[in-house]
Amino acid sequence: MRTFDLIRDAVLPDFRERVADYLIQYESVLLSSTAPDPELRCATANQLRGYLRGLNTTRVLGMADWEELDRRVVNTWL
């Protein structure tokens, strides 16, 4: 399953729509059909990691989910 699909599934149902709106911004860079500038890709991946950490801090995303998703972001884009 794709990383962004996993994120959507891991988020509490009440917040999925709002989170999905934000994820579009990250997806547009990280999953672009043309390779993004390496610095932009790295910066966007780190911003996504911060966003996921924020979701974990506010209990919108569970700890186990956050750890796995963070690992996937690092392994895929950093």
GROMACS elastic network, one bead per residue, 0.5 to 0.9 nm:
[ bonds ]
;  ai    aj funct       b0    kb
    1     4     6  0.84582   500
    1     5     6  0.65951   500
    1     6     6  0.66555   500
    2     5     6  0.52802   500
    2     6     6  0.63165   500
    2     7     6  0.88019   500
    3     6     6  0.50734   500
    3     7     6  0.63005   500
    3     8     6  0.88000   500
    3    69     6  0.70473   500
    3    72     6  0.68605   500
    3    73     6  0.75218   500
    3    76     6  0.89836   500
    4     8     6  0.63005   500
    4     9     6  0.86461   500
    4    20     6  0.88531   500
    4    23     6  0.73899   500
    4    27     6  0.76128   500
    4    69     6  0.89696   500
    5     8     6  0.51419   500
    5     9     6  0.62066   500
    5    10     6  0.86009   500
    6     9     6  0.50823   500
    6    10     6  0.60383   500
    6    11     6  0.87315   500
    6    65     6  0.87498   500
    6    69     6  0.76237   500
    7    10     6  0.51221   500
    7    11     6  0.63532   500
    7    19     6  0.88183   500
    7    20     6  0.88204   500
    7    23     6  0.88254   500
    7    52     6  0.84711   500
    7    61     6  0.85399   500
    7    65     6  0.81720   500
    7    66     6  0.86363   500
    7    69     6  0.70197   500
    8    11     6  0.55390   500
    8    12     6  0.85758   500
    8    13     6  0.88754   500
    8    16     6  0.60995   500
    8    17     6  0.85964   500
    8    19     6  0.72995   500
    8    20     6  0.65740   500
    8    23     6  0.86481   500
    9    12     6  0.78819   500
    9    13     6  0.82219   500
    9    16     6  0.78725   500
   10    13     6  0.86085   500
   10    16     6  0.87624   500
   10    60     6  0.85434   500
   10    61     6  0.61990   500
   10    62     6  0.74883   500
   10    65     6  0.64030   500
   10    66     6  0.85032   500
   11    14     6  0.82423   500
   11    15     6  0.65728   500
   11    16     6  0.58597   500
   11    19     6  0.78270   500
   11    55     6  0.81342   500
   11    60     6  0.57210   500
   11    61     6  0.50850   500
   11    62     6  0.79134   500
   11    65     6  0.88334   500
   12    15     6  0.56520   500
   12    16     6  0.63954   500
   12    59     6  0.85894   500
   12    60     6  0.55744   500
   12    61     6  0.66234   500
   12    62     6  0.88022   500
   13    16     6  0.52786   500
   13    17     6  0.81235   500
   13    60     6  0.89869   500
   14    17     6  0.76061   500
   14    18     6  0.85942   500
   14    60     6  0.88694   500
   15    18     6  0.55211   500
   15    19     6  0.61257   500
   15    20     6  0.85247   500
   15    60     6  0.71800   500
   16    19     6  0.51362   500
   16    20     6  0.58832   500
   16    21     6  0.86160   500
   17    20     6  0.50786   500
   17    21     6  0.64129   500
   18    21     6  0.52735   500
   18    22     6  0.67744   500
   18    23     6  0.89228   500
   19    22     6  0.52071   500
   19    23     6  0.61803   500
   19    24     6  0.88900   500
   20    23     6  0.50110   500
   20    24     6  0.64963   500
   21    24     6  0.56500   500
   21    25     6  0.76911   500
   22    25     6  0.57836   500
   22    26     6  0.73206   500
   23    26     6  0.52058   500
   23    27     6  0.60591   500
   23    28     6  0.85454   500
   23    48     6  0.83211   500
   24    27     6  0.50063   500
   24    28     6  0.60251   500
   24    29     6  0.88771   500
   25    28     6  0.53553   500
   25    29     6  0.69966   500
   25    30     6  0.89814   500
   26    29     6  0.55561   500
   26    30     6  0.61053   500
   26    31     6  0.81358   500
   26    44     6  0.65155   500
   26    45     6  0.77204   500
   26    47     6  0.83932   500
   26    48     6  0.67731   500
   27    30     6  0.51086   500
   27    31     6  0.52256   500
   27    32     6  0.72583   500
   28    31     6  0.58332   500
   28    32     6  0.55510   500
   29    32     6  0.53235   500
   29    35     6  0.85675   500
   29    36     6  0.65849   500
   29    40     6  0.79447   500
   29    41     6  0.68334   500
   29    44     6  0.72459   500
   30    35     6  0.82823   500
   30    36     6  0.73203   500
   30    40     6  0.89437   500
   30    41     6  0.61783   500
   30    44     6  0.73017   500
   30    45     6  0.74095   500
   30    77     6  0.76102   500
   31    34     6  0.83880   500
   31    35     6  0.83179   500
   31    36     6  0.88386   500
   32    35     6  0.64003   500
   32    36     6  0.70549   500
   33    36     6  0.87246   500
   35    38     6  0.81981   500
   35    41     6  0.86110   500
   36    39     6  0.82126   500
   36    40     6  0.64634   500
   36    41     6  0.59198   500
   37    40     6  0.51949   500
   37    41     6  0.61344   500
   37    42     6  0.86235   500
   38    41     6  0.50355   500
   38    42     6  0.60862   500
   38    43     6  0.85097   500
   39    42     6  0.51237   500
   39    43     6  0.60264   500
   39    44     6  0.84410   500
   40    43     6  0.50811   500
   40    44     6  0.59334   500
   40    45     6  0.84228   500
   41    44     6  0.51748   500
   41    45     6  0.60550   500
   41    46     6  0.85699   500
   41    77     6  0.69552   500
   41    78     6  0.80622   500
   42    45     6  0.51427   500
   42    46     6  0.61729   500
   42    47     6  0.85751   500
   42    77     6  0.66977   500
   42    78     6  0.59305   500
   43    46     6  0.51549   500
   43    47     6  0.61424   500
   43    48     6  0.86123   500
   44    48     6  0.61246   500
   44    49     6  0.86019   500
   45    49     6  0.62388   500
   45    50     6  0.86983   500
   45    73     6  0.66124   500
   45    74     6  0.76350   500
   45    77     6  0.62232   500
   45    78     6  0.69658   500
   46    50     6  0.62844   500
   46    51     6  0.86254   500
   46    73     6  0.84260   500
   46    74     6  0.84287   500
   46    78     6  0.81613   500
   47    50     6  0.50096   500
   47    51     6  0.61694   500
   47    52     6  0.86281   500
   48    52     6  0.61445   500
   48    53     6  0.85237   500
   48    70     6  0.87705   500
   48    73     6  0.79810   500
   49    52     6  0.51083   500
   49    53     6  0.61617   500
   49    54     6  0.86317   500
   49    69     6  0.84317   500
   49    70     6  0.60609   500
   49    73     6  0.71123   500
   49    74     6  0.83522   500
   50    54     6  0.61885   500
   50    55     6  0.86575   500
   51    54     6  0.50310   500
   51    55     6  0.62920   500
   51    56     6  0.86711   500
   52    56     6  0.62199   500
   52    57     6  0.86126   500
   52    61     6  0.76991   500
   52    66     6  0.65844   500
   52    69     6  0.79518   500
   52    70     6  0.74443   500
   53    57     6  0.61127   500
   53    58     6  0.86745   500
   53    61     6  0.85375   500
   53    66     6  0.69792   500
   53    70     6  0.83379   500
   54    58     6  0.62250   500
   54    59     6  0.85235   500
   54    60     6  0.85553   500
   54    61     6  0.87260   500
   55    58     6  0.52978   500
   55    59     6  0.62054   500
   55    60     6  0.50771   500
   55    61     6  0.53503   500
   55    62     6  0.83946   500
   55    66     6  0.83352   500
   56    60     6  0.58535   500
   56    62     6  0.58597   500
   56    63     6  0.62843   500
   56    65     6  0.85711   500
   56    66     6  0.63327   500
   57    60     6  0.76306   500
   57    61     6  0.78896   500
   57    62     6  0.88249   500
   57    63     6  0.87663   500
   58    61     6  0.76041   500
   59    62     6  0.62638   500
   59    63     6  0.83717   500
   61    64     6  0.85953   500
   61    65     6  0.66087   500
   61    66     6  0.64504   500
   62    65     6  0.52364   500
   62    66     6  0.60630   500
   62    67     6  0.87011   500
   63    67     6  0.61692   500
   63    68     6  0.86785   500
   64    67     6  0.52632   500
   64    68     6  0.63647   500
   64    69     6  0.86310   500
   65    68     6  0.52788   500
   65    69     6  0.60434   500
   65    70     6  0.84278   500
   66    69     6  0.51263   500
   66    70     6  0.58771   500
   66    71     6  0.84271   500
   67    70     6  0.51852   500
   67    71     6  0.61820   500
   67    72     6  0.86986   500
   68    71     6  0.51084   500
   68    72     6  0.62667   500
   68    73     6  0.87838   500
   69    73     6  0.62318   500
   69    74     6  0.86388   500
   70    73     6  0.51710   500
   70    74     6  0.62420   500
   70    75     6  0.86011   500
   71    74     6  0.51896   500
   71    75     6  0.60732   500
   71    76     6  0.84571   500
   72    75     6  0.51275   500
   72    76     6  0.58753   500
   72    77     6  0.83271   500
   73    76     6  0.52092   500
   73    77     6  0.57781   500
   73    78     6  0.70905   500
   74    77     6  0.56772   500
   75    78     6  0.61343   500
